[in-house]
Amino acid sequence: MKRIIGKHWYLMILLPFLVFACVEDGETGPQGPQGEDGIDGTNGTDGLQGNTGDTGDTGDQGDPGTANVIYSPWTVFENDRWSQPVTFINVNRRRYTISANDLTESILNTGVIMVYIRNSGPKQAYPLPLTRAINQSTHQVMAFDAGIGFMIVNFYNLGNTNDPGIPSESWSYRYVFIPGGTPTSGSRMANIDLSDYEEVKLKYNIPD
């Protein structure tokens, strides 16, 4: 036994180093392939839908908007645009045609059409139809008819069938169209006195 140990003593010295070398880590291997995705989970159940709320009350209809109101500038009655005397229902009258491209069928049927006249003196505006002395001492009537795209002003004497003549060019006119207005009662609409030009002008922001 002594002879074996003595003969192989160097193996006893090298054995720990050989064991240590055997347990040392090797190089890191390549990364393995990515694993497959797992199965998606089941969607949760939707919650119950809430009850529909009650419908609110319908609001009151507002007045026609000022942005929709159509108006002409103050325009002088030109002498040469009055017609010659025309007999209608045994009355001599003069006619004056006004072009109004904004006067549509819709305005004729559902809107409000106003024509005002004024003199260059006091500049008080009067709505048509109007009965007063305009260019004669007798009472005279100025009224208008309207159609799509035009209006015709009629001028005649109230008390006789004579030619009324023509108003002086100190008189001018302005028309105001209010589309889609509610039906009028007399000369009133939406608590506005349409015969009062100053009230209409303020209500619809019409410049003078």
Buried (B, 14 or more C-beta within 10 A) or exposed (E): EEEEEEEEEEEEEEEEEEEEEEEEEEEEEEEEEEEEEEEEEEEEEEEEEEEEEEEEEEEEEEBBEEEBBBBBEBEBBEEEEBBEBEEEEEBBBBBBEBEBEEBBEEBBEBBBBBBBBBBEEEEEBBBBEBEEEBBEEEEBBBBBEBEEEEBBBBBBBEEEBEBBBBBEEEBBBBBBBBBEBEEBEEEEBBEBBBBBBEEBBEBBEBEE
